[in-house]
Each structure stands twice: as structure tokens, then as C-alpha cells.
């Protein structure tokens, strides 16, 4: 039986091209690499194109804000 992402009651990932996301935030490739290595963001490569999982980054930011408060 074929199951899809919607059959499993999971939300689809919100992916954004890594280069566009970096330019939008104004961060360097090295910073993105460090954040990926430390687990702050999740990078997915599809067909040689890198995408960032925006939801994982948003969750990291929210956790940092709660920790600071």
C-alpha cells in the first residue's frame, strides 16, 4: 500500500532555497554551515540544490527567545 505524507497526519516541510534564505537574512555560507553542524537548522539537498527547513529554524529562534525571557 502506498502512503503519502498527508496519510501520516504530518505537516509538509516548508523548504526554501538555501542561497535565497541566506541572502534574505544576510548571513554567510560559513554561518549557515556552522548552524547546520550545531543542529540549529536542517539542510536538505535535492538534485544538487540545497534547501533549508524553515520550520526547524523558526523553532530554534522561538526556543532561544523563551530561554532568554
For each residue, the residues with C-beta under 8 A, 3 or more apart:
1:
2:
3: 7 8
4: 7 8
5: 8 10 12
6: 9 12
7: 3 4
8: 3 4 5
9: 6
10: 5
11: 55
12: 5 6
13: 44 53 55
14: 53 54 55
15: 44 51 52 53 54
16: 20 21 51 52 54
17: 20 21 49 50 51 52
18: 21 22 32 43 50 51 52
19: 22 23 50
20: 16 17 23 24
21: 16 17 18 24 25 52 54
22: 18 19 25 26 27 28 29 32
23: 19 20 26
24: 20 21
25: 21 22
26: 22 23
27: 22 31 32
28: 22 31 32
29: 22 32 33
30: 33 34
31: 27 28 34 35
32: 18 22 27 28 29 35 36 41 43 52
33: 29 30 36 37
34: 30 31 37 38
35: 31 32 38 40 41 57
36: 32 33 39 40 41 42 43
37: 33 34
38: 34 35
39: 36
40: 35 36 56 57 60
41: 32 35 36 52 53 56 57 60
42: 36 52 53 56
43: 18 32 36 50 51 52 53
44: 13 15 50 51 52 53
45: 48 49 50 51
46: 49 51
47:
48: 45
49: 17 45 46
50: 17 18 19 43 44 45
51: 15 16 17 18 43 44 45 46
52: 15 16 17 18 21 32 41 42 43 44 57
53: 13 14 15 41 42 43 44 56 57
54: 14 15 16 21 57 58
55: 11 13 14 58 59
56: 40 41 42 53 59 60
57: 35 40 41 52 53 54 60 61
58: 54 55 61 62
59: 55 56 62 63
60: 40 41 56 57 63 64
61: 57 58 64 65
62: 58 59 65 66
63: 59 60 66 67
64: 60 61 67 68
65: 61 62 68 69
66: 62 63 69
67: 63 64
68: 64 65
69: 65 66
